[in-house]
Amino acid sequence: MALNLVWLGFFLTAFAAACVRLLMGDPDVFARMLTGMFASAKTGFEISLGLAGIMTLWLGIMRIGERAGVIDLFARCVDPVMRHLFADVPKGHPANGAMMMNVSANMLGLDNAATPLGLKAMRELQTLNPRSDTASDAQIMFIVLNTAGVTLIPTSVIAIRQTIALQQGLTGFNAADIFLPTLIATFISFTAGLLAVAWHQRLNLLRAPLLLAYGGLALVMALLFLWLDRFPPERMASMAGLIGSGFIMTIITAFLLVGALRRINVYEAFIEGAKDGFGVAVQIIPYLIAMLVAISVFRTTGILDLLLQGLGALFAAAGLNTDFVPALPVGLMKILSGAGARGLMVDVMTTYGVDSFQGKLAAIIQGSTETTFYVLAVYFGSVNIRNTRYALGCALFADIVGLIGAIAVAYLFFH
């Protein structure tokens, strides 16, 4: 219901804004809206089609892990934590392992790997769902933690900053100086999402396994930063990339090796799992296109620009420093579109300078927030969930808290 209202709201608001622009002497506004809609529909199809290959690969690898018992082992290891957050998921269920692997990939900034793993987890959770068209508590918890998940290494953001710095002729530029602020900001978002869902589901988070896991995650973040901080910026970005790619390749190799040792025909297991890849990708197409088209008409009519101008005036009237306002579009767009937010981030860095406060804030926001509507549309769409219940509200709460946290952290570190 929530996504239905949001989707309808995008179109109605955009149409009203387009009518106003037409009366103000902009005869091309509807043409631009149509062009944007068609382009977004094409983009949605291309993304889904491109995802087919990745889904085929990862579902095949995951099937090897299942047949070899590695997923089951992983699920048992994380069961002390998972059973408190996902009470409806039985002990040792393969959904536990798939969810944890998705979370691990997200933490390392491996979006291409995280998405198919997340879709795999949603399919496993759907087998436990008593109402096939309505999101279960476990699915909502997983989705919200996914959208507000901790990112240990914002690898792509660091790489983009380094590239722009070279274009702007900056020497000795530390592209990774946003590493720790991003880590703190994304941890704030994660905590907000967890607390929001726990409040809805009446979960008691003051349990020893959860507190130990939470403290352990904070410790890992601190140790990782201290280790990477020893390297120069270029080396730091390289080592961050090595950690991510090395993690994934280690997982794949471990699955294959354990499967071979247990005398499993790993090739046949891979093919068996991979057969579902294309079907899942095709199933996503209508959901993804619907959301991208709605976002396109909302953006094309200039509503976002008007919103930012109003916010800037409001903050100035309240006596607040408004240096952060130019970077706000990145945070607002990131909720809607990752590619759009990336473009806005580059625009802020180009306009104000990659080493400016606005440029650094844009990078922190980009590295610490998630594309909420994209994730909800793709993940719920993959299992034909139509009633998302309170998932959107909790995810947006985590986004808003994370955005405020990113701004506060940026002021703390760089202003």
Secondary structure, 3 states (H helix, E strand, C coil): CHHHHHHHHHHHHHHHHHHHHHHCCCCCHHHHHHHHHHHHHHHHHHHHHHHHHHHHHHHHHHHHHHHHCHHHHHHHHHHHHHHHHCCCCCCCCHHHHHHHHHHHHHHCCCHHHHHHHHHHHHHHHHCCCCCCCECCHHHHHHHHHHHCCCCCCCHHHHHHHHHHHHHCCCCCCCCCCCHHHHHHHHHHHHHHHHHHHHHHHCCCCCCHHHHHHHHHHHHHHHHHHHHHCCCCHHHHHHHHHHHHHHHHHHHHHHHHHHHHHCCCCHHHHHHHHHHHHHHHHHHHHHHHHHHHHHHHHHHHCCHHHHHHHHHHHHHHHCCCCCCCHHHHHHHHHHHHCHHHHHHHHHHHHHHHCCCCHHHHHHHHHHHHCCCHHHHHHHHHHCCCCCECCCHHHHHHHHHHHHHHHHHHHHHHHHC
